[in-house]
Structure formats: structure tokens, C-alpha cells
Amino acid sequence: MTTTAPQNPAPAPVLDLNADLGEGFGRWQLTDDDALLAAVTSANVACGFHAGDPSTMRRVCERAVERGVRIGAQVSYRDLAGFGRRAMDVPPQELADEITYQIGALRVFAQAAGADVAYVKPHGALYNRVVVDAEQAQAVVAGVLRAGGRLPVLGLPASRLHEAAARAGLPVVAEAFADRAYTARGTLVPRREPGAVVPDPDAVLARSVRLARDGAVTALTGEEVAVRARSLCVHGDTPGAAQLARRVRQALEAAGVRVEAFA
């Protein structure tokens, strides 16, 4: 009689859930920070250049520490009026200085709250620019290096940013998006184009589970795209973002995915 050796079950997928927080300024507040912090494992905190101010940064850092949520610096072009989503041409050295400045500003509040900045993620136009622009990507990396601490860089897989960060010895973390449409090349559909944001919450949930379990997403034009990611983003400025983030986390956990911070 032959026996079959027991098969070890495949390890459960592990995924971080991140969202953009602190996107307010003065009396204006866009993101529901408290509600989002109850759902996510990593918080991309605006550092004052596209949104955010000192009091907002302090408050978000304190509440993130209370919730056990990792604090990330969401750096951007200096573009408060355009929410960091307008294309800008910033000289590399100036951009590097501005990246260091933003990380440093957030770090003070993170450390005062009993934590530290755990990673860096570009925002908006800068995020999309450093996918393809090697010079701007290198400027971001230079700014991160000057801030110290070998901070992980969160961004799109196979981007120029990840290439520059890896060359510099910085950890890179691949990111996917639950509520944004993809091109056939694995990049994000520009927000100015129709269909760039996925409006159906149920579709967002299904995409999230598929990204976690299968590492794939269907492009806006119908192609299947491989997207292997360690972190999944739900945009904090999406209408109903906090409720959507809770539902995404519940769907992931129900599908056997371990939702844990990467940093």
C-alpha cells in the first residue's frame, strides 16, 4: 500500500492596505482620517506640498500611532492649488531638496508621537512622472537618501523610481491600486481620461481580491496585466473612501489574505 505524503498548504497571501491621509489645509479637510485609520495598515501622510499643514500632520501621526498604523511620507510637487496633480518641471536638485524637506517635516511629528517615518511614496503628478522619467526619479531618490534611514520606496512595479531606488540600496515596495484603471502596459490610466477611476465598489472589492490572490488585473482596454504587489492603495479622496477601505479589508480577509503592513 502506498501512501501520499501530506501536502503543505500554500502560504496565505500577505498584503498591506494603504491610503492617503492628512489631505486637508487649515479649516478644509478632504480625507476622513480617523475612519481610514481604522481600516488601513499604512498611512500616506501629506507633507504640506499638495495638502496638509503642521497641525494636520501632528494629529494624523498621533492617531496613526494609537492605531498601530505605519506612517509614510507622501511627497509631491509644490502644488497646493492643483492638489499635486498638475505636471510640473522642477530642476532635479530643487526637487531633491523639496523631497528631503517634506520627509523631515513629517518625521518631527512622527517622532514626537512615538514612531518615525517608515517609508516614502510620491503623490499625484510626481508619482506618475517617476514611473517613466529617470531624472526625476533619481532626484526623488536623492532626496530620500539625504533624509537618512534607508527608507523603503513605495511605487509602481518596474518604474524608473524603483530602478533608481534599488541602485541606491533602498528597499522597494510594489504597489497596486484597487480603485484606479490600468493600461495594458501596467501603468495607471491618466485621471483626465474617461474610466480612470473605478466607480463601482463591488468591482473594487473583486479587483482587490484578485490582485492579492492572482497578481493580475484587467486593463481598461481588456488585456490581462500581471501586477505583483505587496501594498494595495485605496485613495483617501474617493467618495466614501473610508467605508470602501473597510469593505476592501473585510473582503481580503474573507478571501484568506493576511492584511499586514510591509514596514
Buried (B, 14 or more C-beta within 10 A) or exposed (E): EEEEEEEEEEEEBEBBBBBBBBBBBEEEEBBBBEBBBBBBBBBBBBBBBBBBBEEBBBBBBBBBBEBEBBBBBBBBBBBBEBBBBEEBEBEBEEBBBBBBBBBBBBBBBBEEBEBBBBBBBBBBBBBBBBBEBEEBBBBBBBBBBBBEBEBBBBBBBBBBBBBBBEEBEBBBBBBBBBBBBBBEEBBBBEEEEEEBBBEEBEEBBBBBBBBBBEBBBEBBEEEEBEBEBBBBBBBBEBEEBBBBBBBBBEBBEEBEBEBEBBB
